[in-house]
């Protein structure tokens, strides 16, 4: 760099540091970035608002699109239970559980029904009416909606069984979507929990509402009562031992009750892992896993109890039990 150039640079630096800023107004200043930042912030805020609206269902859902099912939470898979703990459950049940030992003929009939469950294709439109009920039941009583739905499927194929909304079942004791016992009086199982619908907000629209409440034939009344009963018997949001025991209590303590609880919990766990599916069959490997974890020890205790119990003679009639099955 020449001496003249160096001198010019020094002068410019001197004047830039000593002359007032007004003297350099002819020099263009860099544009302000405030507008760009405001625009970027506005776009980001709008994007976040749209994302929240989509996730919460405020936008993107038309009247013809089925509502999403409730989200299952705190789900666990089957874990092995000790034989002693399961034996205690089979002998005493959960606190306050009302248990019965049906006759051999009744058990045989029940097991046959469990081996050949009712198979009816359930439309997605039909299922839409149940999701709000499952959601209210889970929120109100703290029971995983997948367990409630699994019992609903087991009892009446999601209220599609031919006698769901009239009469009683094959045993002449139970009726409605959740097959509540109305004959094990003087205070039946249904009597104990029939007012459960009062604890939750009834959906504005749902499948098959009745004129009078409570009713075992009203889907909301029945599902809320079932959730209340499951909660009272130890079911929570987790799909584990508590859920199995509650399903076992729901049916009754016998061999059919073991198979029932195995199937109910296996179905709920499968849904939790692969998504809710109203028309999917049972995963037999999951049923086997649940049985090994919970059902097998209880069944072994029942068989051991039956082996040591003396058989009644023709002159000796069995005594009537003071308690009967809750939901059977």
C-alpha positions as CSV (number, residue, x, y, z in Angstrom):
1,X,0.0,0.0,0.0
2,X,1.4,3.4,-1.1
3,X,2.2,6.2,1.3
4,X,-0.6,8.3,-0.1
5,X,-3.1,5.6,0.5
6,X,-2.0,5.1,4.0
7,X,-2.3,8.9,4.7
8,X,-5.8,8.9,3.3
9,X,-6.9,6.0,5.5
10,X,-5.5,7.8,8.6
11,X,-7.5,10.9,7.8
12,X,-10.7,9.0,7.3
13,X,-10.3,7.3,10.6
14,X,-9.5,10.7,12.3
15,X,-12.6,12.4,10.8
16,X,-14.8,9.4,11.5
17,X,-13.9,9.6,15.2
18,X,-14.0,13.3,15.6
19,X,-16.6,14.8,13.3
20,X,-20.3,14.7,14.3
21,X,-22.5,11.9,13.0
22,X,-24.6,14.4,11.0
23,X,-21.6,15.0,8.8
24,X,-21.9,11.4,7.5
25,X,-25.7,11.4,6.8
26,X,-25.0,10.8,3.1
27,X,-23.5,7.4,4.0
28,X,-26.2,4.7,3.8
29,X,-26.8,2.8,7.1
30,X,-27.6,-0.9,7.2
31,X,-31.4,-1.7,7.2
32,X,-33.1,-2.5,10.6
33,X,-33.7,-6.2,11.3
34,X,-36.5,-5.5,13.7
35,X,-39.2,-6.1,11.0
36,X,-37.7,-9.4,10.0
37,X,-37.6,-10.6,13.6
38,X,-41.2,-9.5,14.1
39,X,-42.3,-11.4,11.0
40,X,-40.4,-14.5,12.0
41,X,-41.9,-14.4,15.5
42,X,-45.4,-14.0,14.1
43,X,-45.0,-17.0,11.8
44,X,-43.6,-19.2,14.6
45,X,-46.5,-18.2,16.9
46,X,-49.1,-19.0,14.2
47,X,-47.4,-22.4,13.4
48,X,-47.5,-23.3,17.1
49,X,-51.1,-22.3,17.4
50,X,-52.1,-24.5,14.4
51,X,-50.1,-27.4,15.7
52,X,-51.9,-27.2,19.1
53,X,-55.3,-26.9,17.4
54,X,-54.6,-30.0,15.2
55,X,-53.3,-32.1,18.2
56,X,-56.3,-31.2,20.3
57,X,-58.8,-31.8,17.5
58,X,-60.0,-28.2,17.1
59,X,-59.3,-28.3,13.4
60,X,-58.8,-31.0,10.9
61,X,-61.9,-33.0,11.9
62,X,-65.1,-33.0,9.9
63,X,-68.5,-34.1,11.1
64,X,-68.1,-37.4,9.2
65,X,-64.8,-38.4,10.8
66,X,-65.0,-40.8,13.8
67,X,-63.7,-39.3,17.0
68,X,-60.4,-40.7,18.4
69,X,-60.5,-43.2,21.1
70,X,-59.3,-42.2,24.6
71,X,-55.6,-42.5,25.1
72,X,-54.6,-45.4,27.3
73,X,-52.1,-44.5,30.0
74,X,-49.9,-46.3,32.5
75,X,-50.0,-49.6,30.8
76,X,-48.0,-52.5,32.0
77,X,-47.6,-56.0,30.6
78,X,-48.2,-59.2,32.4
79,X,-45.4,-60.1,34.9
80,X,-45.2,-63.4,36.8
81,X,-47.0,-63.4,40.1
82,X,-46.1,-65.6,43.0
83,X,-48.2,-68.7,43.6
84,X,-48.8,-67.9,47.2
85,X,-50.1,-64.4,46.4
86,X,-52.4,-65.8,43.7
87,X,-53.6,-68.5,46.0
88,X,-54.6,-65.8,48.6
89,X,-56.6,-64.0,45.9
90,X,-58.4,-67.2,44.9
91,X,-59.3,-67.9,48.5
92,X,-60.4,-64.5,49.7
93,X,-60.7,-62.2,46.6
94,X,-60.2,-58.5,46.9
95,X,-61.6,-56.7,49.9
96,X,-65.4,-56.8,49.8
97,X,-65.6,-59.0,46.7
98,X,-68.8,-60.9,46.3
99,X,-67.8,-64.3,45.1
100,X,-69.6,-67.6,44.1
101,X,-68.8,-71.1,43.1
102,X,-71.3,-72.0,40.4
103,X,-72.2,-75.6,39.8
104,X,-70.2,-77.9,37.6
105,X,-72.8,-77.7,34.8
106,X,-72.8,-73.9,34.9
107,X,-69.0,-73.8,34.8
108,X,-69.0,-76.2,31.8
109,X,-71.5,-74.0,29.9
110,X,-69.5,-70.8,30.7
111,X,-66.2,-72.4,29.6
112,X,-67.8,-73.4,26.3
113,X,-68.9,-69.8,25.7
114,X,-65.4,-68.6,26.4
115,X,-63.9,-71.1,24.0
116,X,-66.3,-69.9,21.3
117,X,-66.8,-66.2,21.9
118,X,-69.5,-64.3,20.0
119,X,-68.1,-63.1,16.7
120,X,-70.0,-60.1,15.2
121,X,-68.5,-57.5,12.9
122,X,-68.7,-54.2,14.6
123,X,-68.7,-51.1,12.4
124,X,-66.5,-48.1,13.2
125,X,-69.7,-45.9,13.2
126,X,-71.2,-48.0,16.0
127,X,-68.1,-47.8,18.1
128,X,-68.0,-43.9,17.9
129,X,-70.8,-43.7,20.5
130,X,-68.7,-45.6,23.0
131,X,-65.5,-43.7,23.0
132,X,-66.9,-40.7,25.0
133,X,-68.4,-43.1,27.5
134,X,-65.1,-45.0,27.9
135,X,-63.3,-41.6,28.4
136,X,-65.7,-40.5,31.1
137,X,-65.5,-43.8,32.9
138,X,-61.7,-43.8,32.9
139,X,-61.5,-40.2,34.1
140,X,-64.2,-40.7,36.8
141,X,-63.0,-44.0,38.3
142,X,-59.4,-44.2,37.3
143,X,-59.7,-47.5,35.4
144,X,-58.0,-48.0,32.1
145,X,-60.6,-47.7,29.3
146,X,-59.1,-50.6,27.5
147,X,-59.9,-52.9,30.4
148,X,-63.5,-51.5,30.4
149,X,-63.8,-51.9,26.6
150,X,-62.4,-55.5,26.8
151,X,-65.1,-56.5,29.3
152,X,-67.7,-54.8,27.1
153,X,-66.4,-56.9,24.2
154,X,-66.4,-60.1,26.2
155,X,-69.9,-59.6,27.7
156,X,-71.9,-58.4,24.7
157,X,-69.6,-57.9,21.7
158,X,-69.8,-54.1,22.2
159,X,-73.6,-54.2,22.8
160,X,-74.2,-56.1,19.5
161,X,-75.3,-59.4,21.1
162,X,-79.0,-60.2,20.2
163,X,-80.3,-59.9,23.7
164,X,-78.2,-56.9,24.8
165,X,-81.1,-54.5,25.3
166,X,-83.8,-56.9,26.5
167,X,-84.2,-59.9,28.7
168,X,-81.5,-61.7,30.6
169,X,-78.6,-64.0,29.6
170,X,-78.6,-67.8,29.2
171,X,-78.3,-68.2,32.9
172,X,-81.3,-66.0,33.6
173,X,-79.4,-63.8,35.9
174,X,-77.7,-61.0,34.0
175,X,-78.4,-58.5,31.3
176,X,-77.4,-55.4,29.4
177,X,-74.2,-54.3,27.7
178,X,-72.1,-55.2,30.7
179,X,-74.2,-58.2,31.8
180,X,-74.9,-57.1,35.3
181,X,-76.4,-59.6,37.8
182,X,-79.9,-58.4,38.9
183,X,-80.9,-61.6,40.7
184,X,-78.3,-62.2,43.3
185,X,-80.4,-60.4,46.0
186,X,-81.6,-59.2,48.3
187,X,-79.1,-56.5,47.1
188,X,-77.9,-57.5,43.7
189,X,-74.6,-56.5,42.1
190,X,-76.5,-54.0,39.9
191,X,-78.1,-52.5,43.0
192,X,-74.7,-51.9,44.5
193,X,-73.4,-49.7,41.6
194,X,-76.4,-48.7,39.7
195,X,-76.0,-45.0,40.7
196,X,-72.5,-44.8,39.3
197,X,-73.7,-42.7,36.3
198,X,-74.2,-39.8,38.7
199,X,-70.4,-39.4,39.1
200,X,-69.7,-38.5,35.5
201,X,-71.0,-36.2,32.9
202,X,-73.3,-38.0,30.5
203,X,-72.3,-37.5,26.8
204,X,-74.7,-35.5,24.7
205,X,-75.1,-38.4,22.4
206,X,-74.2,-42.1,22.6
207,X,-75.5,-45.5,21.6
208,X,-78.9,-46.6,22.9
209,X,-79.8,-44.2,25.8
210,X,-82.8,-45.2,27.8
211,X,-85.6,-43.0,29.0
212,X,-85.2,-43.8,32.7
213,X,-82.0,-44.0,34.7
214,X,-80.4,-46.1,36.0
215,X,-80.9,-48.9,33.6
216,X,-78.8,-52.0,32.8
217,X,-79.8,-51.5,29.2
218,X,-78.4,-48.0,29.0
219,X,-74.8,-48.0,27.6
220,X,-73.7,-45.1,29.7
221,X,-75.3,-46.4,33.0
222,X,-73.9,-49.9,32.5
223,X,-70.4,-48.9,31.5
224,X,-70.1,-46.4,34.3
225,X,-71.3,-49.1,36.8
226,X,-68.8,-51.6,35.4
227,X,-65.9,-49.1,35.8
228,X,-67.0,-48.4,39.4
229,X,-67.1,-52.1,40.2
230,X,-63.7,-52.7,38.6
231,X,-62.3,-49.8,40.6
232,X,-63.7,-51.1,43.8
233,X,-62.0,-54.4,43.1
234,X,-58.6,-52.9,42.6
235,X,-58.3,-52.0,38.9
236,X,-56.3,-48.9,38.1
237,X,-54.9,-47.3,34.9
238,X,-52.3,-50.1,34.8
239,X,-52.9,-53.3,33.0
240,X,-51.4,-55.7,35.5
241,X,-52.2,-57.8,38.5
242,X,-54.9,-55.4,39.7
243,X,-56.7,-55.5,36.4
244,X,-56.6,-59.3,36.3
245,X,-58.0,-59.6,39.8
246,X,-60.7,-57.1,39.1
247,X,-61.8,-59.0,36.0
248,X,-61.7,-62.2,38.0
249,X,-63.9,-60.7,40.6
250,X,-66.2,-59.3,37.9
251,X,-67.0,-62.8,36.6
252,X,-66.8,-64.9,39.7
253,X,-64.2,-67.2,41.3
254,X,-64.2,-70.5,39.4
255,X,-62.4,-72.1,36.5
256,X,-64.5,-70.1,34.0
257,X,-63.6,-66.9,35.9
258,X,-59.9,-67.6,35.4
259,X,-60.3,-68.1,31.7
260,X,-62.5,-65.0,31.5
261,X,-59.9,-62.8,33.3
262,X,-57.1,-64.2,31.2
263,X,-58.9,-63.3,28.0
264,X,-60.1,-59.9,29.1
265,X,-56.6,-58.7,30.2
266,X,-54.9,-60.3,27.2
267,X,-57.2,-58.4,24.9
268,X,-56.6,-55.1,26.7
269,X,-52.8,-55.5,26.7
270,X,-52.8,-56.4,23.0
271,X,-54.8,-53.2,22.2
272,X,-52.3,-51.2,24.3
273,X,-49.5,-52.5,22.2
274,X,-51.0,-52.6,18.7
275,X,-53.9,-50.1,18.9
276,X,-57.5,-50.5,19.6
277,X,-59.3,-53.0,17.2
278,X,-62.9,-53.8,17.8
279,X,-62.9,-56.7,15.3
280,X,-59.6,-58.3,16.0
281,X,-59.5,-61.7,17.5
282,X,-57.7,-62.8,20.7
283,X,-53.9,-63.1,20.6
284,X,-53.5,-66.6,21.9
285,X,-49.9,-66.1,22.8
286,X,-50.8,-63.1,24.9
287,X,-53.6,-65.1,26.6
288,X,-51.0,-67.8,27.4
289,X,-48.7,-65.2,28.8
290,X,-51.4,-63.7,31.0
291,X,-52.5,-67.1,32.2
292,X,-48.9,-68.1,33.1
293,X,-48.5,-64.8,35.1
294,X,-51.8,-64.7,36.9
295,X,-54.3,-67.3,35.9
296,X,-52.3,-70.5,36.4
297,X,-51.5,-70.1,40.1
298,X,-55.2,-69.2,40.8
299,X,-56.5,-72.2,38.8
300,X,-54.0,-74.5,40.6
301,X,-55.3,-73.2,44.0
302,X,-58.9,-73.8,42.9
303,X,-58.1,-77.4,41.8
304,X,-56.3,-78.1,45.0
305,X,-59.2,-76.8,47.0
306,X,-61.6,-79.0,45.0
307,X,-59.4,-82.0,45.5
308,X,-59.6,-81.9,49.3
309,X,-63.3,-80.9,49.5
310,X,-65.5,-83.8,50.3
311,X,-68.1,-84.6,47.7
312,X,-71.7,-84.3,48.9
313,X,-73.7,-87.5,49.1
314,X,-77.3,-87.8,48.0
315,X,-78.5,-87.3,51.5
316,X,-76.2,-84.4,52.1
317,X,-77.0,-81.3,50.1
318,X,-74.5,-78.5,49.8
319,X,-75.1,-75.4,51.8
320,X,-76.2,-72.2,50.1
321,X,-73.5,-69.6,50.1
322,X,-74.4,-66.3,51.6
323,X,-72.6,-64.4,48.8
324,X,-73.0,-64.7,45.1
325,X,-71.1,-63.6,42.0
326,X,-70.9,-59.9,41.5
327,X,-71.4,-59.7,37.7
328,X,-72.6,-63.2,37.2
